[in-house]
């Protein structure tokens, strides 16, 4: 088992009622999901312990069964998540110059 990091992007902003429901759910208050809201966005930064990334994402998506009307639009693994997850390779995504320099032998 390992920790997997990813972002779930919601289709719409949360309504006040959905926020009230969310804040009352123990499943969203255990530190594995963190709601991040902007003026036009809502997303959850997630860290789940699982055998595979697919299992981690499935577990995270399963939490939304308790949050009526909230739909996840996409799952994102940015370059930081790819590196944290041990999935970074030049074939997946080019490394930023600072990461490439730190990986070069001295």
PyMOL CGO cylinders between C-alpha atoms (Angstrom):
from pymol import cmd
from pymol.cgo import CYLINDER

trace = [
    CYLINDER, 0.00, 0.00, 0.00, 1.19, 3.49, -0.77, 0.3, 1, 1, 1, 1, 1, 1,
    CYLINDER, 1.19, 3.49, -0.77, -0.08, 7.04, -0.74, 0.3, 1, 1, 1, 1, 1, 1,
    CYLINDER, -0.08, 7.04, -0.74, -1.39, 8.32, -4.08, 0.3, 1, 1, 1, 1, 1, 1,
    CYLINDER, -1.39, 8.32, -4.08, -1.87, 12.04, -4.76, 0.3, 1, 1, 1, 1, 1, 1,
    CYLINDER, -1.87, 12.04, -4.76, -4.25, 13.48, -7.35, 0.3, 1, 1, 1, 1, 1, 1,
    CYLINDER, -4.25, 13.48, -7.35, -6.81, 16.23, -7.87, 0.3, 1, 1, 1, 1, 1, 1,
    CYLINDER, -6.81, 16.23, -7.87, -10.53, 15.74, -8.52, 0.3, 1, 1, 1, 1, 1, 1,
    CYLINDER, -10.53, 15.74, -8.52, -12.08, 18.64, -10.45, 0.3, 1, 1, 1, 1, 1, 1,
    CYLINDER, -12.08, 18.64, -10.45, -15.79, 19.17, -9.88, 0.3, 1, 1, 1, 1, 1, 1,
    CYLINDER, -15.79, 19.17, -9.88, -18.19, 19.91, -12.71, 0.3, 1, 1, 1, 1, 1, 1,
    CYLINDER, -18.19, 19.91, -12.71, -19.83, 22.82, -10.86, 0.3, 1, 1, 1, 1, 1, 1,
    CYLINDER, -19.83, 22.82, -10.86, -19.26, 24.98, -7.83, 0.3, 1, 1, 1, 1, 1, 1,
    CYLINDER, -19.26, 24.98, -7.83, -20.75, 23.61, -4.62, 0.3, 1, 1, 1, 1, 1, 1,
    CYLINDER, -20.75, 23.61, -4.62, -24.06, 25.08, -3.50, 0.3, 1, 1, 1, 1, 1, 1,
    CYLINDER, -24.06, 25.08, -3.50, -24.46, 26.27, 0.10, 0.3, 1, 1, 1, 1, 1, 1,
    CYLINDER, -24.46, 26.27, 0.10, -26.56, 23.16, 0.80, 0.3, 1, 1, 1, 1, 1, 1,
    CYLINDER, -26.56, 23.16, 0.80, -23.89, 20.86, -0.64, 0.3, 1, 1, 1, 1, 1, 1,
    CYLINDER, -23.89, 20.86, -0.64, -21.25, 22.62, 1.46, 0.3, 1, 1, 1, 1, 1, 1,
    CYLINDER, -21.25, 22.62, 1.46, -23.35, 22.10, 4.60, 0.3, 1, 1, 1, 1, 1, 1,
    CYLINDER, -23.35, 22.10, 4.60, -23.68, 18.39, 3.74, 0.3, 1, 1, 1, 1, 1, 1,
    CYLINDER, -23.68, 18.39, 3.74, -19.96, 18.11, 2.95, 0.3, 1, 1, 1, 1, 1, 1,
    CYLINDER, -19.96, 18.11, 2.95, -18.89, 19.68, 6.24, 0.3, 1, 1, 1, 1, 1, 1,
    CYLINDER, -18.89, 19.68, 6.24, -21.11, 17.23, 8.13, 0.3, 1, 1, 1, 1, 1, 1,
    CYLINDER, -21.11, 17.23, 8.13, -19.62, 14.10, 6.53, 0.3, 1, 1, 1, 1, 1, 1,
    CYLINDER, -19.62, 14.10, 6.53, -16.91, 12.27, 8.45, 0.3, 1, 1, 1, 1, 1, 1,
    CYLINDER, -16.91, 12.27, 8.45, -15.67, 10.69, 5.21, 0.3, 1, 1, 1, 1, 1, 1,
    CYLINDER, -15.67, 10.69, 5.21, -14.54, 14.11, 3.95, 0.3, 1, 1, 1, 1, 1, 1,
    CYLINDER, -14.54, 14.11, 3.95, -12.97, 15.23, 7.24, 0.3, 1, 1, 1, 1, 1, 1,
    CYLINDER, -12.97, 15.23, 7.24, -10.34, 12.52, 7.71, 0.3, 1, 1, 1, 1, 1, 1,
    CYLINDER, -10.34, 12.52, 7.71, -7.56, 14.43, 5.94, 0.3, 1, 1, 1, 1, 1, 1,
    CYLINDER, -7.56, 14.43, 5.94, -7.57, 12.41, 2.71, 0.3, 1, 1, 1, 1, 1, 1,
    CYLINDER, -7.57, 12.41, 2.71, -9.48, 15.07, 0.78, 0.3, 1, 1, 1, 1, 1, 1,
    CYLINDER, -9.48, 15.07, 0.78, -9.04, 18.83, 0.89, 0.3, 1, 1, 1, 1, 1, 1,
    CYLINDER, -9.04, 18.83, 0.89, -11.57, 21.10, -0.77, 0.3, 1, 1, 1, 1, 1, 1,
    CYLINDER, -11.57, 21.10, -0.77, -10.00, 23.96, -2.71, 0.3, 1, 1, 1, 1, 1, 1,
    CYLINDER, -10.00, 23.96, -2.71, -12.34, 26.63, -4.07, 0.3, 1, 1, 1, 1, 1, 1,
    CYLINDER, -12.34, 26.63, -4.07, -11.71, 29.53, -6.38, 0.3, 1, 1, 1, 1, 1, 1,
    CYLINDER, -11.71, 29.53, -6.38, -14.02, 32.09, -7.94, 0.3, 1, 1, 1, 1, 1, 1,
    CYLINDER, -14.02, 32.09, -7.94, -14.93, 29.71, -10.79, 0.3, 1, 1, 1, 1, 1, 1,
    CYLINDER, -14.93, 29.71, -10.79, -13.57, 26.35, -9.64, 0.3, 1, 1, 1, 1, 1, 1,
    CYLINDER, -13.57, 26.35, -9.64, -13.95, 23.67, -7.01, 0.3, 1, 1, 1, 1, 1, 1,
    CYLINDER, -13.95, 23.67, -7.01, -11.60, 20.75, -6.62, 0.3, 1, 1, 1, 1, 1, 1,
    CYLINDER, -11.60, 20.75, -6.62, -10.41, 18.25, -4.07, 0.3, 1, 1, 1, 1, 1, 1,
    CYLINDER, -10.41, 18.25, -4.07, -6.73, 17.62, -3.48, 0.3, 1, 1, 1, 1, 1, 1,
    CYLINDER, -6.73, 17.62, -3.48, -6.57, 13.96, -2.51, 0.3, 1, 1, 1, 1, 1, 1,
    CYLINDER, -6.57, 13.96, -2.51, -4.14, 11.59, -0.82, 0.3, 1, 1, 1, 1, 1, 1,
    CYLINDER, -4.14, 11.59, -0.82, -5.36, 8.00, -0.58, 0.3, 1, 1, 1, 1, 1, 1,
    CYLINDER, -5.36, 8.00, -0.58, -3.56, 4.87, 0.54, 0.3, 1, 1, 1, 1, 1, 1,
    CYLINDER, -3.56, 4.87, 0.54, -4.14, 1.98, -1.90, 0.3, 1, 1, 1, 1, 1, 1,
    CYLINDER, -4.14, 1.98, -1.90, -2.37, -0.71, -3.86, 0.3, 1, 1, 1, 1, 1, 1,
    CYLINDER, -2.37, -0.71, -3.86, -2.87, 1.07, -7.19, 0.3, 1, 1, 1, 1, 1, 1,
    CYLINDER, -2.87, 1.07, -7.19, -3.69, 4.55, -8.40, 0.3, 1, 1, 1, 1, 1, 1,
    CYLINDER, -3.69, 4.55, -8.40, -6.91, 3.21, -9.92, 0.3, 1, 1, 1, 1, 1, 1,
    CYLINDER, -6.91, 3.21, -9.92, -8.00, 1.84, -6.53, 0.3, 1, 1, 1, 1, 1, 1,
    CYLINDER, -8.00, 1.84, -6.53, -7.18, 5.15, -4.85, 0.3, 1, 1, 1, 1, 1, 1,
    CYLINDER, -7.18, 5.15, -4.85, -9.23, 7.13, -7.38, 0.3, 1, 1, 1, 1, 1, 1,
    CYLINDER, -9.23, 7.13, -7.38, -12.14, 4.68, -7.12, 0.3, 1, 1, 1, 1, 1, 1,
    CYLINDER, -12.14, 4.68, -7.12, -12.15, 5.03, -3.34, 0.3, 1, 1, 1, 1, 1, 1,
    CYLINDER, -12.15, 5.03, -3.34, -12.13, 8.83, -3.59, 0.3, 1, 1, 1, 1, 1, 1,
    CYLINDER, -12.13, 8.83, -3.59, -14.96, 8.82, -6.14, 0.3, 1, 1, 1, 1, 1, 1,
    CYLINDER, -14.96, 8.82, -6.14, -16.97, 6.51, -3.90, 0.3, 1, 1, 1, 1, 1, 1,
    CYLINDER, -16.97, 6.51, -3.90, -17.14, 9.25, -1.26, 0.3, 1, 1, 1, 1, 1, 1,
    CYLINDER, -17.14, 9.25, -1.26, -19.30, 11.35, -3.56, 0.3, 1, 1, 1, 1, 1, 1,
    CYLINDER, -19.30, 11.35, -3.56, -22.22, 8.92, -3.20, 0.3, 1, 1, 1, 1, 1, 1,
    CYLINDER, -22.22, 8.92, -3.20, -22.88, 10.73, 0.10, 0.3, 1, 1, 1, 1, 1, 1,
    CYLINDER, -22.88, 10.73, 0.10, -22.83, 14.16, -1.59, 0.3, 1, 1, 1, 1, 1, 1,
    CYLINDER, -22.83, 14.16, -1.59, -25.93, 14.38, -3.82, 0.3, 1, 1, 1, 1, 1, 1,
    CYLINDER, -25.93, 14.38, -3.82, -25.69, 16.36, -7.04, 0.3, 1, 1, 1, 1, 1, 1,
    CYLINDER, -25.69, 16.36, -7.04, -21.90, 16.75, -6.98, 0.3, 1, 1, 1, 1, 1, 1,
    CYLINDER, -21.90, 16.75, -6.98, -20.22, 15.43, -10.11, 0.3, 1, 1, 1, 1, 1, 1,
    CYLINDER, -20.22, 15.43, -10.11, -16.49, 14.96, -10.66, 0.3, 1, 1, 1, 1, 1, 1,
    CYLINDER, -16.49, 14.96, -10.66, -15.51, 16.30, -14.08, 0.3, 1, 1, 1, 1, 1, 1,
    CYLINDER, -15.51, 16.30, -14.08, -11.92, 15.03, -14.23, 0.3, 1, 1, 1, 1, 1, 1,
    CYLINDER, -11.92, 15.03, -14.23, -8.98, 13.57, -12.38, 0.3, 1, 1, 1, 1, 1, 1,
    CYLINDER, -8.98, 13.57, -12.38, -5.65, 15.37, -12.70, 0.3, 1, 1, 1, 1, 1, 1,
    CYLINDER, -5.65, 15.37, -12.70, -2.11, 14.27, -12.01, 0.3, 1, 1, 1, 1, 1, 1,
    CYLINDER, -2.11, 14.27, -12.01, 0.10, 17.31, -12.55, 0.3, 1, 1, 1, 1, 1, 1,
    CYLINDER, 0.10, 17.31, -12.55, 3.90, 17.12, -12.68, 0.3, 1, 1, 1, 1, 1, 1,
    CYLINDER, 3.90, 17.12, -12.68, 4.17, 17.41, -8.89, 0.3, 1, 1, 1, 1, 1, 1,
    CYLINDER, 4.17, 17.41, -8.89, 1.67, 14.56, -8.36, 0.3, 1, 1, 1, 1, 1, 1,
    CYLINDER, 1.67, 14.56, -8.36, 3.45, 12.46, -10.97, 0.3, 1, 1, 1, 1, 1, 1,
    CYLINDER, 3.45, 12.46, -10.97, 6.74, 12.99, -9.15, 0.3, 1, 1, 1, 1, 1, 1,
    CYLINDER, 6.74, 12.99, -9.15, 5.19, 12.37, -5.70, 0.3, 1, 1, 1, 1, 1, 1,
    CYLINDER, 5.19, 12.37, -5.70, 3.57, 9.20, -7.04, 0.3, 1, 1, 1, 1, 1, 1,
    CYLINDER, 3.57, 9.20, -7.04, 6.87, 7.98, -8.49, 0.3, 1, 1, 1, 1, 1, 1,
    CYLINDER, 6.87, 7.98, -8.49, 5.41, 8.12, -11.98, 0.3, 1, 1, 1, 1, 1, 1,
    CYLINDER, 5.41, 8.12, -11.98, 7.54, 10.90, -13.45, 0.3, 1, 1, 1, 1, 1, 1,
    CYLINDER, 7.54, 10.90, -13.45, 9.36, 9.99, -16.63, 0.3, 1, 1, 1, 1, 1, 1,
    CYLINDER, 9.36, 9.99, -16.63, 10.34, 12.11, -19.63, 0.3, 1, 1, 1, 1, 1, 1,
    CYLINDER, 10.34, 12.11, -19.63, 7.90, 10.04, -21.73, 0.3, 1, 1, 1, 1, 1, 1,
    CYLINDER, 7.90, 10.04, -21.73, 4.99, 11.06, -19.51, 0.3, 1, 1, 1, 1, 1, 1,
    CYLINDER, 4.99, 11.06, -19.51, 5.74, 14.73, -19.05, 0.3, 1, 1, 1, 1, 1, 1,
    CYLINDER, 5.74, 14.73, -19.05, 8.84, 16.83, -19.55, 0.3, 1, 1, 1, 1, 1, 1,
    CYLINDER, 8.84, 16.83, -19.55, 10.41, 17.78, -16.25, 0.3, 1, 1, 1, 1, 1, 1,
    CYLINDER, 10.41, 17.78, -16.25, 10.61, 21.44, -15.31, 0.3, 1, 1, 1, 1, 1, 1,
    CYLINDER, 10.61, 21.44, -15.31, 14.21, 22.70, -15.54, 0.3, 1, 1, 1, 1, 1, 1,
    CYLINDER, 14.21, 22.70, -15.54, 14.62, 22.74, -11.74, 0.3, 1, 1, 1, 1, 1, 1,
    CYLINDER, 14.62, 22.74, -11.74, 13.58, 19.07, -11.42, 0.3, 1, 1, 1, 1, 1, 1,
    CYLINDER, 13.58, 19.07, -11.42, 15.78, 18.01, -14.34, 0.3, 1, 1, 1, 1, 1, 1,
    CYLINDER, 15.78, 18.01, -14.34, 18.80, 19.76, -12.79, 0.3, 1, 1, 1, 1, 1, 1,
    CYLINDER, 18.80, 19.76, -12.79, 18.22, 18.08, -9.43, 0.3, 1, 1, 1, 1, 1, 1,
    CYLINDER, 18.22, 18.08, -9.43, 18.10, 14.64, -11.08, 0.3, 1, 1, 1, 1, 1, 1,
    CYLINDER, 18.10, 14.64, -11.08, 21.33, 15.10, -13.02, 0.3, 1, 1, 1, 1, 1, 1,
    CYLINDER, 21.33, 15.10, -13.02, 24.40, 13.41, -11.52, 0.3, 1, 1, 1, 1, 1, 1,
    CYLINDER, 24.40, 13.41, -11.52, 26.90, 15.85, -10.06, 0.3, 1, 1, 1, 1, 1, 1,
]
cmd.load_cgo(trace, "trace")
